[in-house]
């Protein structure tokens, strides 16, 4: 019972801070709401008992990604009084509400095969590593190559060239 | 205990919020932040399915690892592009980066 109450509190916090990200008028406030929202998603992984991904979420999203975003916000200052939303925002709002209604109704009404209504099963770190390094070895290596390429590409793109 | 549907509904709502952000915002960094929200919604979905429906093979959890990896690569590259755009045109507004628009 206590778990359920906590779950609803965290779910409300995630949705509230996510709304803060898209509705806040200041980019820095948006970034701070984003940190809170991503930390809440990490808490969701703990509710699902997937400790490894919760750790990864806190480290990579809570740490690295948000720091990168804050740094980019610092480097690309917006002019004072510049509007953050385009003129298409009201239409986008209606499309997003319709999308949410459709997705939620589909998710709630579908009888998911294999769903016995049990507790979520604990996914241990050992099980994840075994899968990742045995069955998914090739995608793992390709993903690391992708990261390396993206890193080099980012350096090349953002580098200050002579005479600029 | 929390049923699977709750996670799916939460993920759907989070995805739609991010979708609205992508549609409505003009600043490239804000659009990127909304994309992060959408990717996180997808990860919640993958992991919820893995934990409830597929606890033996846990492919959803492995997919979430790759989603996080690709998201990290994407953020690094996208922010490099935004900084380059800002340096060349003194704006991070995507409406003004329309030089390749026909």
Boltz contact constraints between the chains, C-beta under 6 A:
constraints:
  - contact:
      token1: [A, 4]
      token2: [B, 2]
      max_distance: 6.0
  - contact:
      token1: [A, 7]
      token2: [B, 2]
      max_distance: 6.0
  - contact:
      token1: [A, 11]
      token2: [B, 10]
      max_distance: 6.0
  - contact:
      token1: [A, 15]
      token2: [B, 13]
      max_distance: 6.0
  - contact:
      token1: [A, 18]
      token2: [B, 14]
      max_distance: 6.0
  - contact:
      token1: [A, 18]
      token2: [B, 17]
      max_distance: 6.0
  - contact:
      token1: [A, 18]
      token2: [B, 37]
      max_distance: 6.0
  - contact:
      token1: [A, 21]
      token2: [B, 33]
      max_distance: 6.0
  - contact:
      token1: [A, 22]
      token2: [B, 17]
      max_distance: 6.0
  - contact:
      token1: [A, 22]
      token2: [B, 20]
      max_distance: 6.0
  - contact:
      token1: [A, 22]
      token2: [B, 21]
      max_distance: 6.0
  - contact:
      token1: [A, 30]
      token2: [B, 30]
      max_distance: 6.0
  - contact:
      token1: [A, 34]
      token2: [B, 33]
      max_distance: 6.0
  - contact:
      token1: [A, 41]
      token2: [B, 40]
      max_distance: 6.0
  - contact:
      token1: [A, 44]
      token2: [B, 44]
      max_distance: 6.0
  - contact:
      token1: [A, 48]
      token2: [B, 47]
      max_distance: 6.0
  - contact:
      token1: [A, 48]
      token2: [B, 51]
      max_distance: 6.0
  - contact:
      token1: [A, 50]
      token2: [B, 47]
      max_distance: 6.0
  - contact:
      token1: [A, 50]
      token2: [B, 61]
      max_distance: 6.0
  - contact:
      token1: [A, 53]
      token2: [B, 64]
      max_distance: 6.0
  - contact:
      token1: [A, 56]
      token2: [B, 68]
      max_distance: 6.0
  - contact:
      token1: [A, 60]
      token2: [B, 68]
      max_distance: 6.0
  - contact:
      token1: [A, 60]
      token2: [B, 72]
      max_distance: 6.0
  - contact:
      token1: [A, 65]
      token2: [B, 75]
      max_distance: 6.0
  - contact:
      token1: [A, 68]
      token2: [B, 75]
      max_distance: 6.0
  - contact:
      token1: [A, 68]
      token2: [B, 79]
      max_distance: 6.0
  - contact:
      token1: [A, 72]
      token2: [B, 29]
      max_distance: 6.0
  - contact:
      token1: [A, 72]
      token2: [B, 79]
      max_distance: 6.0
  - contact:
      token1: [A, 72]
      token2: [B, 82]
      max_distance: 6.0
  - contact:
      token1: [A, 73]
      token2: [B, 29]
      max_distance: 6.0
  - contact:
      token1: [A, 75]
      token2: [B, 83]
      max_distance: 6.0
  - contact:
      token1: [A, 76]
      token2: [B, 86]
      max_distance: 6.0
  - contact:
      token1: [A, 76]
      token2: [B, 92]
      max_distance: 6.0
  - contact:
      token1: [A, 84]
      token2: [B, 27]
      max_distance: 6.0
  - contact:
      token1: [A, 85]
      token2: [B, 24]
      max_distance: 6.0
  - contact:
      token1: [A, 86]
      token2: [B, 26]
      max_distance: 6.0
  - contact:
      token1: [A, 89]
      token2: [B, 24]
      max_distance: 6.0
  - contact:
      token1: [A, 92]
      token2: [B, 20]
      max_distance: 6.0
  - contact:
      token1: [A, 92]
      token2: [B, 23]
      max_distance: 6.0
  - contact:
      token1: [A, 92]
      token2: [B, 24]
      max_distance: 6.0
  - contact:
      token1: [A, 93]
      token2: [B, 20]
      max_distance: 6.0
  - contact:
      token1: [A, 96]
      token2: [B, 16]
      max_distance: 6.0
  - contact:
      token1: [A, 96]
      token2: [B, 19]
      max_distance: 6.0
  - contact:
      token1: [A, 96]
      token2: [B, 20]
      max_distance: 6.0
  - contact:
      token1: [A, 99]
      token2: [B, 16]
      max_distance: 6.0
  - contact:
      token1: [A, 99]
      token2: [B, 19]
      max_distance: 6.0
  - contact:
      token1: [A, 100]
      token2: [B, 13]
      max_distance: 6.0
  - contact:
      token1: [A, 100]
      token2: [B, 16]
      max_distance: 6.0
  - contact:
      token1: [A, 103]
      token2: [B, 12]
      max_distance: 6.0
  - contact:
      token1: [A, 104]
      token2: [B, 9]
      max_distance: 6.0
  - contact:
      token1: [A, 104]
      token2: [B, 12]
      max_distance: 6.0
  - contact:
      token1: [A, 107]
      token2: [B, 8]
      max_distance: 6.0
  - contact:
      token1: [A, 107]
      token2: [B, 9]
      max_distance: 6.0
  - contact:
      token1: [A, 107]
      token2: [B, 12]
      max_distance: 6.0
  - contact:
      token1: [A, 108]
      token2: [B, 5]
      max_distance: 6.0
  - contact:
      token1: [A, 114]
      token2: [B, 53]
      max_distance: 6.0
  - contact:
      token1: [A, 115]
      token2: [B, 4]
      max_distance: 6.0
  - contact:
      token1: [A, 115]
      token2: [B, 52]
      max_distance: 6.0
  - contact:
      token1: [A, 115]
      token2: [B, 53]
      max_distance: 6.0
  - contact:
      token1: [A, 119]
      token2: [B, 1]
      max_distance: 6.0
  - contact:
      token1: [A, 120]
      token2: [B, 51]
      max_distance: 6.0
  - contact:
      token1: [A, 120]
      token2: [B, 52]
      max_distance: 6.0
  - contact:
      token1: [A, 121]
      token2: [B, 51]
      max_distance: 6.0
  - contact:
      token1: [A, 121]
      token2: [B, 55]
      max_distance: 6.0
  - contact:
      token1: [A, 123]
      token2: [B, 58]
      max_distance: 6.0
  - contact:
      token1: [A, 123]
      token2: [B, 61]
      max_distance: 6.0
  - contact:
      token1: [A, 128]
      token2: [B, 61]
      max_distance: 6.0
  - contact:
      token1: [A, 131]
      token2: [B, 58]
      max_distance: 6.0
  - contact:
      token1: [A, 131]
      token2: [B, 62]
      max_distance: 6.0
  - contact:
      token1: [A, 136]
      token2: [B, 62]
      max_distance: 6.0
  - contact:
      token1: [A, 143]
      token2: [B, 66]
      max_distance: 6.0
  - contact:
      token1: [A, 143]
      token2: [B, 69]
      max_distance: 6.0
  - contact:
      token1: [A, 146]
      token2: [B, 73]
      max_distance: 6.0
  - contact:
      token1: [A, 147]
      token2: [B, 73]
      max_distance: 6.0
  - contact:
      token1: [A, 150]
      token2: [B, 73]
      max_distance: 6.0
  - contact:
      token1: [A, 150]
      token2: [B, 76]
      max_distance: 6.0
  - contact:
      token1: [A, 150]
      token2: [B, 77]
      max_distance: 6.0
  - contact:
      token1: [A, 153]
      token2: [B, 77]
      max_distance: 6.0
  - contact:
      token1: [A, 154]
      token2: [B, 76]
      max_distance: 6.0
  - contact:
      token1: [A, 154]
      token2: [B, 77]
      max_distance: 6.0
  - contact:
      token1: [A, 154]
      token2: [B, 80]
      max_distance: 6.0
  - contact:
      token1: [A, 157]
      token2: [B, 80]
      max_distance: 6.0
  - contact:
      token1: [A, 157]
      token2: [B, 84]
      max_distance: 6.0
  - contact:
      token1: [A, 158]
      token2: [B, 80]
      max_distance: 6.0
  - contact:
      token1: [A, 158]
      token2: [B, 83]
      max_distance: 6.0
